[in-house]
Amino acid sequence: MIYDKLSEIARYCGLSENLDMGIRFLQSTDLFSLPMGRTEILGSDVYCNRFNYTTVPISQSSLMEAHERYLDIHIVLSGLEQVMVAPIETLTEVEIRADEDSIMYRGAPEYTFTLEPGRFLLVYPGEGHLPKLAPKAPEDVDKLVLKIAF
């Protein structure tokens, strides 16, 4: 995982061609002008989803997700959210959602990050993550997630 300022994302160029394409897109696009839903950047290899939601407290029914094919870059455009992260080796698999490239897990997080405008969290395949959590109280969030085949 990588947690950093969005203004520093170019430091991570060179890890893969698809990641480089995603980084160039982030640097050259007015993210607030993107429509809600899916925007393809390089077909199914690099695309982003923009969506709104209200954060929620963590509960015993909360599941972490991990991906096999895609890495995610989480970017909050407005609002605040917490994202919990843990290696899948420390979690218990409960469901496979192959059509979503998601494997759902239960378990305790090892790290907690607060995403706010101007920061990003990149999670690699095999890293469990639980987004959409309220940092203190529920909050409305406008968010982008870049999906990058890795």
C-alpha positions as CSV (number, residue, x, y, z in Angstrom):
1,M,0.0,0.0,0.0
2,I,1.0,3.6,-0.5
3,Y,-0.5,6.5,1.4
4,D,0.7,9.9,0.2
5,K,-0.2,13.4,-1.0
6,L,-1.8,13.4,-4.4
7,S,0.7,16.1,-5.5
8,E,3.4,13.5,-5.0
9,I,1.8,10.7,-7.0
10,A,4.3,11.1,-9.9
11,R,7.0,9.6,-7.6
12,Y,5.4,6.2,-8.2
13,C,5.7,6.2,-12.0
14,G,7.7,3.3,-13.4
15,L,6.1,0.5,-11.3
16,S,3.9,-0.6,-14.3
17,E,2.7,0.9,-17.6
18,N,-0.9,0.8,-16.6
19,L,-0.1,2.6,-13.3
20,D,1.8,5.2,-15.3
21,M,-1.3,5.7,-17.5
22,G,-3.4,6.2,-14.4
23,I,-1.0,8.7,-12.9
24,R,-0.9,10.7,-16.1
25,F,-4.7,10.7,-16.2
26,L,-4.8,12.0,-12.6
27,Q,-2.3,14.7,-13.4
28,S,-4.0,15.9,-16.6
29,T,-7.7,15.7,-15.7
30,D,-10.0,18.0,-13.7
31,L,-11.3,15.3,-11.4
32,F,-14.3,17.3,-10.4
33,S,-15.5,17.4,-14.0
34,L,-15.7,13.6,-14.3
35,P,-19.2,12.2,-14.4
36,M,-20.6,9.8,-11.8
37,G,-20.0,6.2,-12.6
38,R,-17.3,4.6,-14.8
39,T,-14.9,6.5,-17.0
40,E,-12.7,4.3,-19.2
41,I,-9.1,5.5,-19.6
42,L,-7.5,2.4,-21.3
43,G,-10.5,0.1,-21.7
44,S,-10.8,-2.4,-18.8
45,D,-7.1,-2.1,-18.0
46,V,-7.3,1.4,-16.5
47,Y,-10.6,3.0,-15.5
48,C,-12.1,5.0,-12.7
49,N,-15.4,5.1,-10.8
50,R,-16.8,8.2,-9.3
51,F,-19.5,7.9,-6.7
52,N,-21.1,9.5,-3.6
53,Y,-22.0,7.9,-0.3
54,T,-22.3,8.6,3.4
55,T,-19.6,7.0,5.6
56,V,-20.7,4.5,8.3
57,P,-19.2,3.2,11.6
58,I,-17.4,-0.1,11.4
59,S,-19.5,-3.0,12.6
60,Q,-19.1,-6.7,13.2
61,S,-20.6,-7.4,9.8
62,S,-18.1,-5.2,8.0
63,L,-16.1,-7.1,5.4
64,M,-12.7,-6.2,4.0
65,E,-12.1,-6.7,0.3
66,A,-9.1,-7.6,-1.8
67,H,-8.5,-7.9,-5.5
68,E,-6.5,-10.4,-7.5
69,R,-6.2,-8.5,-10.8
70,Y,-6.6,-4.7,-10.0
71,L,-4.9,-2.3,-7.8
72,D,-7.0,0.6,-6.5
73,I,-6.2,4.2,-6.0
74,H,-8.7,5.8,-3.6
75,I,-9.1,9.6,-3.9
76,V,-11.6,11.5,-1.8
77,L,-12.7,14.7,-3.7
78,S,-14.8,16.0,-0.8
79,G,-15.5,14.8,2.7
80,L,-13.4,12.5,5.0
81,E,-13.4,8.7,5.3
82,Q,-11.3,6.1,7.1
83,V,-10.0,3.1,5.3
84,M,-8.7,0.1,7.2
85,V,-6.1,-2.2,5.7
86,A,-4.6,-5.6,6.5
87,P,-2.6,-8.3,4.6
88,I,-5.0,-11.0,3.5
89,E,-2.7,-13.6,5.3
90,T,-4.1,-12.2,8.6
91,L,-7.8,-12.4,7.4
92,T,-10.4,-15.1,7.0
93,E,-11.9,-15.5,3.5
94,V,-15.7,-15.5,3.5
95,E,-16.8,-14.9,-0.1
96,I,-15.5,-14.7,-3.7
97,R,-17.1,-12.2,-6.0
98,A,-15.3,-13.1,-9.2
99,D,-17.4,-10.8,-11.4
100,E,-16.2,-7.8,-9.3
101,D,-12.6,-9.0,-8.9
102,S,-13.3,-9.0,-5.2
103,I,-12.6,-11.5,-2.4
104,M,-14.3,-10.6,0.9
105,Y,-12.6,-11.2,4.3
106,R,-13.3,-10.9,8.0
107,G,-10.6,-9.9,10.4
108,A,-8.8,-7.1,12.3
109,P,-7.2,-4.2,10.4
110,E,-3.5,-3.5,10.9
111,Y,-3.6,0.0,9.6
112,T,-6.1,2.9,9.6
113,F,-5.8,5.8,7.2
114,T,-7.9,9.0,7.0
115,L,-8.5,10.0,3.4
116,E,-9.2,13.7,2.8
117,P,-9.0,15.8,-0.3
118,G,-5.4,16.0,-1.5
119,R,-4.3,12.5,-0.4
120,F,-4.6,9.1,-1.9
121,L,-4.3,5.5,-0.8
122,L,-3.1,2.9,-3.3
123,V,-3.8,-0.8,-2.4
124,Y,-2.2,-3.6,-4.3
125,P,-3.8,-7.0,-5.2
126,G,-3.8,-9.1,-2.1
127,E,-4.1,-6.2,0.4
128,G,-7.4,-6.3,2.3
129,H,-9.1,-2.9,2.6
130,L,-12.3,-1.6,4.1
131,P,-13.3,1.9,2.9
132,K,-16.4,4.1,3.5
133,L,-15.9,4.2,7.2
134,A,-16.8,7.3,9.3
135,P,-13.8,8.9,10.9
136,K,-16.0,10.2,13.8
137,A,-19.5,10.8,12.6
138,P,-21.1,9.8,9.3
139,E,-20.0,12.2,6.5
140,D,-21.0,12.7,2.9
141,V,-18.1,11.8,0.5
142,D,-17.4,12.3,-3.2
143,K,-14.8,9.8,-4.3
144,L,-12.9,8.4,-7.2
145,V,-11.4,4.9,-7.3
146,L,-9.0,4.2,-10.2
147,K,-8.9,0.5,-11.1
148,I,-5.6,-0.5,-12.7
149,A,-4.8,-4.0,-14.0
150,F,-1.5,-4.9,-12.5
